[in-house]
């Protein structure tokens, strides 16, 4: 079944990983542990985290105590930032079809598609990682291992 909102597996994984990191702000989280907590492929998660790192949203620390952490305060990163780092710029679509077939006739759904896209983009822009950080996602190790402060 088709959906109105198209978010790839990588996009969904990026959103969840970013919120997981926001829930553990004082800890550099190894990709393997995060993958286990999110129940996703570690290899796929690392690729997603690399995109978030290139976008400046996440930082990667190498070494035996290495892992990933947010590069900015969670209150300053919204879901749109994360999703656009993975999916590319979000552009509101006016049609569900790849190629418009109406040929100038009124859309059979009226303005529904535009309204849903607009509301989705507004929601993603308004929600910050800090507001969504889930206490239940706190890692047991987060309190024992402190993050390395970026110089």
GUVO-533274 format. One record per residue (C-alpha): x, y, z; residue number from 1; residue in one letter. Coordinates in steps of 0.001 Angstrom, whole numbers, plus 500000, padded with zeros to 6 digits. Layout:
((X Y Z) NUM "A"),
...
***
This chain:
((500000 500000 500000) 1 "X"),
((501306 503441 499099) 2 "X"),
((501665 506192 501676) 3 "X"),
((501320 509940 501347) 4 "X"),
((504477 510694 503258) 5 "X"),
((507563 509116 501733) 6 "X"),
((510447 508771 504170) 7 "X"),
((513112 506231 503254) 8 "X"),
((514464 503651 505690) 9 "X"),
((517632 505750 505911) 10 "X"),
((515583 508860 506699) 11 "X"),
((513596 507100 509414) 12 "X"),
((516790 505608 510826) 13 "X"),
((518434 509047 510853) 14 "X"),
((515503 510577 512738) 15 "X"),
((515541 507819 515356) 16 "X"),
((519337 507896 515724) 17 "X"),
((519323 511672 516206) 18 "X"),
((516657 511451 518925) 19 "X"),
((518613 508598 520554) 20 "X"),
((521729 510783 520630) 21 "X"),
((519671 513665 522054) 22 "X"),
((518496 511361 524857) 23 "X"),
((522156 510584 525666) 24 "X"),
((523844 513995 525305) 25 "X"),
((526735 513399 527704) 26 "X"),
((527910 510225 526006) 27 "X"),
((529750 509279 522819) 28 "X"),
((527662 506366 521603) 29 "X"),
((529226 503470 519663) 30 "X"),
((527336 502716 516452) 31 "X"),
((526926 499038 517382) 32 "X"),
((525210 499828 520652) 33 "X"),
((522936 502390 519001) 34 "X"),
((522068 499905 516247) 35 "X"),
((521174 497335 518885) 36 "X"),
((518993 499810 520788) 37 "X"),
((517216 500875 517574) 38 "X"),
((517084 497293 516252) 39 "X"),
((518620 498236 512900) 40 "X"),
((521587 497131 510819) 41 "X"),
((524838 498560 512206) 42 "X"),
((526316 498845 508702) 43 "X"),
((523310 500818 507436) 44 "X"),
((523284 502982 510565) 45 "X"),
((526958 503899 510096) 46 "X"),
((526204 505127 506551) 47 "X"),
((523323 507231 507877) 48 "X"),
((525505 508637 510677) 49 "X"),
((528164 509544 508100) 50 "X"),
((525580 511669 506245) 51 "X"),
((524580 513366 509490) 52 "X"),
((528259 513976 510260) 53 "X"),
((528853 515536 506818) 54 "X"),
((525859 517810 507444) 55 "X"),
((527404 518980 510734) 56 "X"),
((524615 517566 512907) 57 "X"),
((526629 514707 514429) 58 "X"),
((530289 514359 515295) 59 "X"),
((532288 511149 515142) 60 "X"),
((535024 510412 517679) 61 "X"),
((537531 507723 516752) 62 "X"),
((539386 505366 519033) 63 "X"),
((538572 502768 521662) 64 "X"),
((536089 505091 523423) 65 "X"),
((534821 506467 520130) 66 "X"),
((531361 506754 518764) 67 "X"),
((528844 509400 517784) 68 "X"),
((527373 512428 519533) 69 "X"),
((525331 515424 518496) 70 "X"),
((527471 518272 517217) 71 "X"),
((524990 520929 518386) 72 "X"),
((522666 521262 521364) 73 "X"),
((519528 519131 520811) 74 "X"),
((517326 522217 521187) 75 "X"),
((519011 523714 518103) 76 "X"),
((518398 520772 515754) 77 "X"),
((514960 520077 514326) 78 "X"),
((513632 516991 512571) 79 "X"),
((513676 518785 509219) 80 "X"),
((517441 519395 509557) 81 "X"),
((517976 515680 510131) 82 "X"),
((515664 514485 507375) 83 "X"),
((517092 516921 504810) 84 "X"),
((520619 515740 505665) 85 "X"),
((519527 512240 504630) 86 "X"),
((516876 512782 501943) 87 "X"),
((517881 516122 500451) 88 "X"),
((515840 519307 500428) 89 "X"),
((512157 518783 501216) 90 "X"),
((510011 520249 498490) 91 "X"),
((506228 520233 498822) 92 "X"),
((504675 518117 496080) 93 "X"),
((501321 518946 494550) 94 "X"),
((500602 515508 493099) 95 "X"),
((500870 511905 494260) 96 "X"),
((501920 510764 490804) 97 "X"),
((505452 511119 489528) 98 "X"),
((504177 512626 486277) 99 "X"),
((501063 514756 486508) 100 "X"),
((498328 513151 484410) 101 "X"),
((495487 515606 485104) 102 "X"),
((496604 517897 482264) 103 "X"),
((495196 521047 483800) 104 "X"),
((492012 519565 485233) 105 "X"),
((491324 520111 488918) 106 "X"),
((493079 517591 491169) 107 "X"),
((490786 514774 492249) 108 "X"),
((492044 515279 495829) 109 "X"),
((491615 519047 495814) 110 "X"),
((494291 520673 497961) 111 "X"),
((494721 517652 500225) 112 "X"),
((498210 516704 499020) 113 "X"),
((499524 520257 499353) 114 "X"),
((497958 520618 502816) 115 "X"),
((499453 517354 504092) 116 "X"),
((502888 518226 502734) 117 "X"),
((502739 521739 504215) 118 "X"),
((501663 520413 507634) 119 "X"),
((504364 517739 507563) 120 "X"),
((507100 520267 506777) 121 "X"),
((505786 522628 509475) 122 "X"),
((505797 519790 512021) 123 "X"),
((509321 518652 511116) 124 "X"),
((510547 522250 511377) 125 "X"),
((508872 522882 514751) 126 "X"),
((510008 519689 516539) 127 "X"),
((513510 519774 517980) 128 "X"),
((515577 516808 519085) 129 "X"),
((515614 518245 522588) 130 "X"),
((511810 518224 522753) 131 "X"),
((511692 514631 521543) 132 "X"),
((514535 513115 523554) 133 "X"),
((512949 510064 525125) 134 "X"),
((514006 509268 528665) 135 "X"),
((513398 505578 527966) 136 "X"),
((516165 505687 525366) 137 "X"),
((518827 506599 527891) 138 "X"),
((521651 504136 527665) 139 "X"),
((522837 502450 530851) 140 "X"),
((526384 503364 529846) 141 "X"),
((525590 507041 529265) 142 "X"),
((526099 507997 532904) 143 "X"),
((529441 506204 533169) 144 "X"),
((531245 507468 530063) 145 "X"),
((531451 511196 529425) 146 "X"),
((531684 512716 525979) 147 "X"),
((534867 514337 524837) 148 "X"),
((534281 518048 524518) 149 "X"),
((534889 519380 521024) 150 "X"),
((537842 521770 520929) 151 "X"),
***
